[in-house]
Amino acid sequence: MDDTIALFRPESDTRFSEKLTPYLAALSQRSAAIREMYRFNPEHETLPANLEVDLLNEKSSSPIFGTVRKYEGQLLVLLSYTCAANCRYCERQDRVGVGLDVEGRLRTEQIDQIVEYIRQDPTIYEVIASGGDPLTNPKGLQYLFARLSEIEHVKVVRIHTRYPLQNPERVRLELMEELARCKPTVYLSLHIDHPDELQPEVIALIQAFRRMGFVMLCQSVFLKGVNDDKETLKRLFLQLFELGVRPYYLYHGQEVTSTRRFVMTLEEEIAIVTALRNELSGLAFPQHVIDIPGASGKVVVPSDHWQSDTALVTDFNSKTVRTRDWSAVPA
Ligand code: SF4
């Protein structure tokens, strides 16, 4: 899945570079959301990427090069620090798109060391291929999955990617079919933030991935100026639901060097999530979570259905009841 990339670096290489595919460049002409997500914004992006930051404790939770281990039973493998395009709100911009691209892909011998680490630890039952974008290292991904298929205690594998939304014409279906057969259960999680990303080419790919047998998931992040309203997210989640893609996480956006303009307050997010819960099927409704900076764990954010103490709860139609006996509170 080699890329043909339209690439622009600002004068200083230490700022998070603009990088997008010809496909996204064309799409950005007709979508304000795509422009906001991918176009370098000199007004807001004035600071160099902070290469020292460890926002999500990933660098300090790396038992072996190219991995992150924060949760029981899981190992994250960062197969590539390259992406087909650079999202302006990327929380890994200390590693992605700041000049690490050339050496940013794990090599076979490094993958061998990771596989050996996994083989020796029978508590690891789930391996997640991430990055950057693991589909920008197709040989590495193919090799990792082939090796994992031999390890009995790894029951589930997962791929996290935005590549199909950024470079849909270059997705190699034969490789994807091979990856889908690695284990009985292979999850494919797409990161999608706006309905404009679900173009006909992308929908066709999602349908093909489903036929291959992937269990399809989607994670999203709140982005001011992109999806900070209920109707946009409702359209997105309903469309995904219809396509057989389960929205599973909706993240609170984090603040790193150039992402400040995208960050919403938790209160703004909670108001939207509460309204969405009132209107969406449970299967179309993702968990609103916050990856607490400097801590570990994706903590579920409570909706406004709960009052400040749990003695009262407000239902989908704004009716408040007592949780002890479920009786209505007089208005
Ligand atoms: S695809 Fe993911 S890792 Fe790559 S730039 Fe976008 S948010 Fe960052």
Residues whose N, C-alpha, C, O or C-beta is under 5 A from the ligand:
A	BS01	SF4	C83 A85 N86 C87 C90 E91 R92 V96 G131 G132 R162
